[in-house]
Amino acid sequence: MEIIRKVFTFSYSGIIVLFTCCGLALIFFAALELWHGLNPSQVLTPRDRFNFILEAIGLLTIAVVAFELGQTILEEEVLRKVQVSAPTRVRRFLSRFVVVVVVALSIECLVTVFELAHEDPARLTQAASIGIAAGVLLAAWGVFIRLNKSAEEIEPEAMAEAKDEDRKVK
């Protein structure tokens, strides 16, 4: 029973290691996809090679997201030992997270559009829905920042403290 408790104990360092391992695995898979697309010994059409390369770009995008989320958790939760309760902390943490997700969704939308434009143009609305989701998420983030700004002005010392911590972590 003790072993199970240790395995399931919440640990930020364990989460960071998992994000890193997932990112490295995705880079490996992206390299395999890229090799399949560029391998001169395989007889493939240019369209098939293009699809392999697009798939590699999609995997690399997700790998970057994994690394960025791991870095965000490392910096905010481990290095700064921050408890996300103050508006300044919440805004910074969510901003880093949402920016990574919006960029990843946008790149994935582009990759999907390029892929579907040649394979199945009837499914382009599905790719557009990814872009719309990224846009809605970006707009919601903007509304959150706007509404949170007044709460942040109430505690200017927290903002100064956060900026001081940024200098220490860098």
FENGIZI-V787556 format. One record per backbone hydrogen bond with DSSP energy under -1.0 kcal/mol. NH is the residue of the N-H (numbers start at 1). CO is the residue of the C=O. If there is no record, write none. Layout:
# FENGIZI-V787556
nh=[NH:NH]
co=[CO:CO]
This chain:
# FENGIZI-V787556
nh=[5:6:7:8:15:16:17:18:19:20:21:22:23:24:25:26:27:28:29:30:31:32:33:34:35:36:37:38:39:44:49:50:51:52:53:54:55:56:57:58:59:60:61:62:63:64:65:66:67:68:69:70:71:72:73:74:75:76:77:78:79:80:82:85:90:91:92:93:94:95:96:97:98:99:100:101:102:103:104:105:106:107:108:109:110:111:112:113:114:115:116:117:119:120:123:124:126:127:128:129:130:131:132:133:134:135:136:137:138:139:140:141:142:143:144:145:146:147:148:149:152:153:159:160:161:162:163:164:165:166:167:168:169:170]
co=[1:2:3:4:11:12:13:14:15:16:17:18:19:20:21:22:23:24:25:26:27:28:29:30:31:32:33:34:35:42:45:46:47:48:49:50:51:52:53:54:55:56:57:58:59:60:61:62:63:64:65:66:67:68:69:70:71:72:73:74:74:75:76:83:86:87:88:89:90:91:92:93:94:95:96:97:98:99:100:101:102:103:104:105:106:107:108:109:110:111:112:113:115:116:120:121:123:123:124:125:126:127:128:129:130:131:132:133:134:135:136:137:138:139:140:141:142:143:144:145:148:149:155:156:157:158:159:160:161:162:163:164:165:166]
